[in-house]
Amino acid sequence: MIRRFQQYIENHGLIGKDERVLVALSGGVDSMVLAELLRRSGYDIAFTHCNFHLRGDESDGDERFVRDYAERVGVRLFVKHFDTTQYAENQKISIEMAARELRYSWFDELLKEKGFHKLAVAHHADDQIETFFINLLRGSGIKGLKAMRPANGLYVRPLLWASREEIKNFAVENGIEWREDRTNQETVYFRNKIRHELLPALDEIKSEAREKIGLSVEYLASENQLYRELIKEKLSHIEHVDGVLHSIDKSELKDNLQLLFEWARGFGFSFSQCETVMSVINSEPGKEFYSADYQLVVEKYTVEIFPKDLGERSEPRSLLISERVIATGAQRSGAISETSSESTSGAILKIDPESSSGAIPETSSESTSGAIPETSSESTSGAIFRLEKSNPNLAQLDADKIKFPLKQRHWRQGDRFRPLGLHGSKLVSDFFNDLNFTAFQKKTTWIVTDADDEIVWVAGYRIGDKFKITDKTIRICEIYLN
């Protein structure tokens, strides 16, 4: 068995000659055999033991047994105590899951802090089969049914080739002592029911049942690898990524639920959520779904995914404000006269009389909603001023109608303004809908407001009609959206 063990490690490149290895040692027969095989093979090892305090004196007995063994063979031992029951209650998870999370979190910490290269665990061939049925009965797809791999990052499984029976026989033949965990016989646990009830029944049906199931698991592992590669290639052609926005055209999904799930699962969405998405994909544009960190929206032509806290965490756009003083206060009208409206970039306006100075007040830098940078001023006299109508990144406003400082924020429910050219006011949400905004656009569009929180400009789209330039305008405020 030692030769097969060493050959398996070599064939899969599990442990290098100069690598230090932590061995997860519970005291059970599997981990004790693993420890002895590694020790007798000459690897540089240390032991780690978790006391989960789930079996009272028996848990403490396991710890004493492991301590005595480590001292006897002269191998360093790391021990950690956990209040597993309390952790499971706090996290609202099962005892089994709690123990797993606590164990691997500590293992990661040890690997990092103590400088070990690998951590060996005693999973074996029967564990493969049990895990297969656990995932099968939980409704797993091919990803959950595939085999455990000999290596997963820094975690290695050098006994994955051996059956439980082979391991126990080796222990008996070589005088290796171990501790029996009575809970391994209790069928209250899901895995134990499979181990003690389902697998023996399969053995009666077919003598080679475990061997054939193990072979099927290996096939699934190979097929899963190919499947993942094909899915990755497919998604690379149909997924559009623009910063934090991920989208796929509906036509590319073609009622393919599995393709949708393989894409959305990477953002934390479940299969059942994807089933619902697919059921409304052609009938309910605007339908929203949420995972822990992301929002999925069924739009008119696309399905889009982006961080659900996008609006709260995004930085305000950089805005540059400048002013043009085009008339003295004495001129109450006629400050601007249109001389041509044929320019594709907007009307050309002639600034008639003399001008006076007067900078626009500086903006606030204390607003959490996004203060706009300080203004700059320039004076223009008797010049031609071009009123831009086609540049969405420029707002030209009557400065004397604005109550400074200006601020930036995102749209809020109930926001209302009077878009340029409209006789009445309109909800910003309706304005967005008129422009066929997606949910992502609604969350990422910035709104410039004055000191009274009145909307001056839906940045990049429309200024408020109240702030437009007229023939009575004296000072012009220009805001450039970078």
N, C-alpha and C positions, 0 to 999 in steps of 0.2 A: 504493500500500500504506500510505503514511503516513496518508492520509485515513481509510482503513478502520480503521487502528489507533487513531487518535484518536477516531473515532466509537464504536468498541467500548468504549473506556475511558469515554467520556461516557455511553453508553447504560446501562452497568452500574454507573456511579458508583464506578469503581475507585480513582481518584486525584483528590483535590481540588487546586485551583489553588495553594494555599499549602502543600501537604504535601511533606515531604521523603521521598525514596524511596531505599531501598537496592536495588541490583540484584545478584542472584546471578550472578556472572560466572565461568564455567568456562574460557572461551577457545574453546569449540565454536561452531559456526555459529549455533545457536539463541540462545544467550545474547549473542553479539556483535551479532546483528541486533536483539535486544531492547534492548540498551544504546544502539545507534545511533538506534533509533526514539524512545526516550525522550529522548535527548540532543537530537536534531534537533527534537523537539516542544517543547523548552524547559522540561522538568521539572527540578526541583532534585534532583539524583541524586548518589549515591556508590556505589562498587563494593565488593563483598565476594567474596573468593576463598578456597576451601578446598583445601589441599594434603594429600591423603590418603596420599601416599607409597606408592601401590599399583603405580606403573609406573616406579619408579626415576628415571632421568634425564628421562624423558618428563614425569613429574609436575612436576619442577623446571622443565622447559622451558615447560610451561603457565603456571607462576607468573611466569616471566620475561616471557613474551609479554603476559600481563595487566598486569604492572607497566609495561611499555613503553607499552602502549596507554593506560593511565590517565594516565601522565605526559604523553603526547603530546596528549591532549584536555583535560588540566587538570582531571581529576576525582579526588577523594580515593578511596583504596583501602584496605580492611582485609583483611589476610591472616592465616589461621590454619593451623597445621600440626597434623596428627593422626597418632597411631600407630594406624591403623585396624585392622590385623591383630591387634594385642595386645588392643584393645578388643573385637573380635569373639570372640576366644578367652575373654576374661574373662566376657563376657556370654552366651557360648554361642549366638551368633546368626550369620547369614550376613554376609559382607563387605558385601553390598548394604544390608542392614538396619543394620549398624554405621555405614556412611557416612551413611545417612539420619539416624539418631539423632544422630550427632555434628554433622552439618551444621545441622539444625534447632534443636538445643540452643544452638549458637553464634549462630544467627540471632536467636533469642529474646533472648539476652543483649545482642546489639548493638542491637536495637530498643529495649530498655528503657534501656540505659546511654547510648546516643548520641542519643536523642531523635528517632529516625526514626518517621514515621507509617505507612509501608507497606514491604513487601519484595516486589519483583517477581521472579518466576521465569518461566523460558522454556518452560513446558509448552505444547504445541500440539495440534492436532487429531489428529495421528497418535499422540501419547502417550495421548490418550483411548482410542483403539481398542486400542492395545497393553495398556493397563491393564485394559480390559474383558475381553480374552481371558485375561490373567494371573489375574484374579479368577474368571472362569468356570471355568478349568481347576483352580482351587484349591477349587472347590465353594462359591463364595460365593452368597449370596442376593441379593435385589434391592438391598440397601444397598451391596454391593460392586460391583454391575454398573452402578449409576447413574453419570452423568458427573461428572467433576471440575467444581467450580463456578468461575466467573470470580474469585470472592473467597471466602476462607476466613479470617475474622478479619482480621488485618493482612497476610495473604499474598494477593497478587493475581496473576492470570495473564492479562496483556494480549494474549498471542499465542494464546489457546486457539481462536480462530476460524481460524487459518492452518494449512495443511498443511506438512509438512516440505519438500516440493518448492517451494512458494511462498516459503518462507523462504530456501531456498538460492538460488533464482533472484534474489531481491532482493539478496542478498549479492554475487552475481557481478556484477549490473548496476550496483551502486553501489560496487564496489571495496572491499568490506568483507572484511578478512582474518580467517581463523580457524584454529584448530588442530584437526587430526583426531586423535581418540582411537582408537588401533588396537583397543582392547578393544570398541569399538562394532561391530566386524566379527566378533568372536569369538562363535560360537554356543554357547559353554560357559555363557553367561548365559541365563536363562530368557527375559527380555525380548528379547534379541537373536535367539533362535530364532524368536520370534513375528514380529519385525521382518523378518528375512531369509528365513524359510522359509514361515511360515503366510500372512502378508499377501500376498506375491507370488503364492502359489497361489490365494488368493481373487480377486486381480486377474485371473488367467487365467480363472477361472470366470465372473466378472461384472465388467465394466469399471467399474461404479459401486459396487463392493463397499464401499470405504472410506466413501464418501459415505452409503450406506444404513446401514452399521453405526453411523456417527456419529449419524445421525438416530435410530436405535433407542436409542442411549445417551441422547440428549436426552429421548426419550419416557419411558425408564425413570426419569430424574431427576424428571420431573413426576409420574409414577405413585408413585415412592417418597415424594415429599413428601406426597401425598394419603394414602398408606398409613400413614405415620408419624403424621399427624394423627388418623386413625381409630383407630389402635392406642392412641395417647395418650388419646383420649376413652374408649375401651373400658376401659382399665386404671384410669382415674380413677373409674369406676363400680364396679369389682369388687375393687380392691386396698384392703385395710384397713391403715392405718398407725397404730401406737401407739408413739410414740417411735422406737426403732431397730428395732422389730419390724414386718416387712412380711408380709402373709399374703393368700391368696386361697382362697376356698372351693373345694373340689374340684369341686362341681357347676357352678361358673362356667367351669371349663376344658373340661369335656365332651369329653375326649379330643382337645383341640385343641393339638397339639404346637407349632404355630407361635406361638400365643398365649402358651403357657408360655415358649417361648424368648425372645420379644420382652420379656417381663417379666424373666426371669432373667438375660438377657445384660447388663442394666444393672448386675448385681452380679458380673459376671465369669464366669458359667457358660457353657459351650460348648453347641453344638447336640447333640453326642453325649451329653453329660451329661443334657440335657433329654430325649433319646430314652429313656435309661435310667430317668429319673424317671417318664416317662409309662408305661413298661412295668411299673412296680411301684406305681403310684399307688393302685390299688384292691386291692392284695394284700399290701403290706408296710408297714403303718404303723410309723413309727419309723425308716425308712431314711434315712440321712444322706448328704449330698453336700457337697463343699467346693470353693470357688474360692480365689483367692489371699487374699481378705480376708473372705469370707462363708461361712456355713453354711446349707444348705437342708435342711429336714426334711419328710418326708412324714408328716403327722399323720393322725389318724383321719378328720377332716372337712376339714382344710385343708392347704395347702402353705405353709410358713413360711420366711422368710429373715431372718437377723440376723447381725451381726458375729460372726465365730468366736472372737474374743478377748473376747467380751462379759463373761464372768465375771471375767477378770483386770483389766479396766479399769473396771468399774462401781464407783461409790462406795457405801460402806455406808449403809444406811438410818439416818435419824436416830432415835435411841431416847432416851426420857426415863425415868429410873428414880426412883421415889420409894418410901418405906417407911412402913408403918404399924405401930407397936408396940401390940399389943393385949393383952398380958398380962405379968405379972412372971415372972421365971425361977422363982419358987417354985411357980407353977401348972403342974403337969406335964400336966394334962389339963383338958378342959372349957373351954378358953379361948374356944372358939367354939361356939355352939349354933345350929342352924338353926331359925328361927321361922316361915319361910314359903318355899315353893318354887313359888308360883304366879306370880311375876313373870316376864314374858317376857324380861327382861334377865338373869335368873339368880336364885339363891337369896338371900334376905335373911338375913344372919347377925347375931346379937346378940353384941356384945362385952361380956362380963360384968364382971369385976373391974377393979381399978385397973391402970394400965399404968406402964411405966417407959420411959425413953428409951434410945437406943442406935442410932446411925446405922449404916447399911450401909457397909462400907469403900468408899473411892473406887476407881473402876476405873482400869485402866492406859490411858495415852494413847500408849504406845509400840508397840503391836502393829501389825504390818503387815497383819494380817487384819481390822482394823477395830475399834478399841477403842470401847466404849460410853461416852457422856458421864458426868460425875460425877453421883453420886446426890444427891438432896435428901431430907430427912427431916421427918416430921411425926408428932407423937404424938397418939394418939386414946385416949380413956378413956370407958368405959361408953357407947359409941356404937353405932350400927347400921352394920355393914359390909356392903356389897353385893358378893356374889361374882358377877362378870359371867361368863356362860356363852355369850353370843351375840356378843360383840365380838371379831372375829378380830385386831384390832390391839392387844389388851391381854392381857398375860400376868400372872397373879397367882400368886405362888410363895411357898413357905416360905423365908424369907431365911436361916434357920439351917442349911438343907440345901445352900446354895450356897457353893462355895469361890470367893471373889472373887480377882482381878478377872474380870469378864465380858468376852467378846470376840465379835466377829462374823466370820464367814467363809462361804464357799459350801460346798455339799455336795461330799464327796470319796468316791471309790469305797471301799467297805468301812465307811462310817459306819453306826453302829448305835445305836438308842436304844429305850427302852420308852415308847411313846406313852401318854398319859393314858388309864386305863381298861383297858389291855391287861395280861394276866398275864405275858406273856413279851416279850423284846426283838424288834425287827424292824429289818431293814436299811432305811436311809433311802430307798434306791432302790426297795424294795418299797412303802414308805409312799407315795412319789411315784406309783408305778404304781397303787396302790389309789385314789388321788385323780385318776387319769387325767391326770397332769401331762404337758404338752408338753415338748419338749427346751428350749424357751425358758424355761419356768417353772422347770425344774430348774436352769438356769444362773443365774437371777436371784433365786431364793429365798434369803434369808439365814438362817443358823443361828447361834443364840446359844449359846456354850459357856462353861463355867466355867474356872478356872485349870488343871484337869486335862484340858481339852478334852472334857469330858463334855457331851453335848447337853442344854441346859436348855430350849430352845424352838426349834422349827422356826417361825420368825417368821411370824405370820399364820395358822398352821394348828394346831399342837398342842404343848403343853408335855410335858416328860418326866414320867412318872408319879412318879418319885422325888422331884420337887420340888413336888408338889401340896400344897395346904393341907389340914390335918387338924384334928381336935379337940385336938391337942397343939401346934398352931402358936402361937408367941409373937410372931414378927415376920413381917410380910408384905412382900414385895418386889413392886412393880408396875412393869412395863415397858410403856411406850406406844410403839407403832410409828407413826412419822409418815410 
